């Protein structure tokens, strides 16, 4: 396994907070670093429902 084939914590958290960055990292690294690409895609996929639930709570209960 290549040492560069691991997504850093910074990019993992950023991919989770901003899913388009995770999708970009997936397409950028999918052929050369498949494990890094998979981690970025999983983080982005987890970030989407979190953002939807957070937006719903923010709009309906906090900013009401």
JOJOFEN-V31856 format. One record per residue. N is the residue number from 0. RES is the residue in one letter. OMEGA is omega in radians with two decimals (* if undefined). D_LAST is the distance of its C-alpha to the last C-alpha in Angstrom with 2 decimals. Layout:
BEGIN
n	res	omega	d_last
N	RES	OMEGA	D_LAST
N	RES	OMEGA	D_LAST
END
This chain:
BEGIN
n	res	omega	d_last
0	X	-3.14	50.74
1	X	3.14	49.96
2	X	3.13	48.20
3	X	-3.09	46.09
4	X	3.09	44.71
5	X	-3.13	41.88
6	X	-3.14	38.42
7	X	3.13	37.61
8	X	-3.14	34.68
9	X	-3.11	33.20
10	X	3.09	33.27
11	X	3.14	32.09
12	X	3.12	28.92
13	X	3.09	28.41
14	X	3.12	29.02
15	X	-3.12	26.41
16	X	-3.12	23.75
17	X	-3.05	24.82
18	X	3.10	26.43
19	X	3.08	28.29
20	X	3.10	30.30
21	X	3.10	31.29
22	X	3.09	32.47
23	X	3.13	34.40
24	X	3.10	36.05
25	X	-3.11	36.97
26	X	3.12	38.77
27	X	-2.99	40.35
28	X	-2.98	41.82
29	X	-3.11	42.40
30	X	-3.06	46.15
31	X	-3.11	47.21
32	X	-3.05	44.91
33	X	3.13	43.75
34	X	3.09	42.31
35	X	3.14	40.24
36	X	3.14	38.99
37	X	3.11	38.14
38	X	3.13	36.14
39	X	3.14	34.13
40	X	3.11	33.46
41	X	3.13	32.46
42	X	3.12	30.06
43	X	3.14	28.44
44	X	3.08	28.29
45	X	-3.10	26.59
46	X	-3.10	24.05
47	X	3.12	22.80
48	X	3.09	21.36
49	X	3.12	19.96
50	X	3.13	18.12
51	X	3.13	16.86
52	X	3.11	15.62
53	X	3.09	14.11
54	X	3.11	12.32
55	X	3.14	11.04
56	X	-3.14	9.86
57	X	-3.09	8.33
58	X	-3.02	6.48
59	X	-3.06	5.65
60	X	-3.06	5.58
61	X	-3.10	5.57
62	X	-3.08	3.80
63	X	*	0.00
END
